Amino acid sequence: MQGPLREHGIPVVSEVAHIVPVLVGDAAKCRGVAAELLDVHGYYVQPINAPSVPAGSERLRVTPTPHRSDDEVYAFAQALNSAWHRLDLPRTQARAAA
C-alpha cells in the first residue's frame, strides 16, 4: 500500500506497521478526504483529528488487509490521489516504489 501512495506523493507517516497513517494536516480536509473516499469511491477510511492527534497532524488511518489484490491497492491509491488533488493537499516528493 505504501509504495503506490508514495508514487502519487501522498505523505505516509510511518512504514513500521500494517496501519498506514496518511498525513493530511488539516481537520476539515481530513474529514473531506474521508467523506469523498466513502461517498464517491466506496472506501471507508477513518479520519484521525484532534484531540487524538495534535492539531496540524491530522491523518487518515488506512488499514489494508492482506486479502487485497495489487489491482485493489492501486485502485485505492488512485481514488486517494483524486481526492488529494481535488482538495489541493500538499504532497511529498514522489518516488518509485521499492
N, C-alpha and C positions, 0 to 999 in steps of 0.2 A: 504494500500500500504506500509506503513512504517514497519509493522510487518514482512512481507516476505522479505523486503530488509534488515532489521536488522538481520534476521535469517541467511542471507548469509554474514553478516559482512560488508555490504555496508554502508558507513558513511552517514547518513541522518543528515542534519544540524539543522533542526527545526521541531518541532511537532505541531506548533500552527496554521498552515494554510493548506488549501487544496492543495496548491502548495508544492511539496516535493522537496526541494533542496538537491541534492546528491553531496557531496564534492568530487572532483577529484584532485584538487591541481596542475594541470599541463595543460597548454593551449593546447599543441599538443595532449595529451592523451584525454583531454576533447572532442576535435573535433573528435578524433579517435573512442571513445566510441559512440558518437552520430552518426557517419557515419556507424559504424558496426550495431548499433541497427536498422537504417533505411535500409541499403543495404542488410543485412543478415536476419533480423527478421521482417522488415516492420513496426517498431515503430519509429515515429518522436518524438525526444526529443531535446529540444533546449539547445545547449551549451552556457553557460554564461562565457565569458572571459574578461580580462582586455580590456578596462578601465571601463567596467560596474561593475566589482568587482576587489578588489586588486589582484595583481599578487600573485600567490601561493594559492589563494582561489577560483580558477576556479571550476565551478559546472555545473551540469545538472539541468535543470528546468523541473521536471516531473509534469505533470498536469493531473492526473487521473480524470475521471468523475464518478459520482455515478452510471452511467449506466453500469459499468464494472462488470462482474461476478467475483466470487472468483477465478475461473479457469483462467480467463483472467489476473487477477492481478498476480497470481502465475506464469503464463507463461511469463509475462513481467519480473518479478523478476528473473526468470531463465535465460532469454535472457541477462539481465544486468549482472548477475553473470558470464555468459560465456564470455562476453566482458571484464569484470573486470579481470577475470583470464588470458585471452589472453594477455592483456596489463600489467599484473603484477602490478596492482594497490594496494595500501595499504588498509587494512581492519580494521574495528573496531572489538572489541571482539564480536563474535556472541552471541546472547542471544535469548531465546524463545520469541515469540510474546506474548504480553499481551492479 
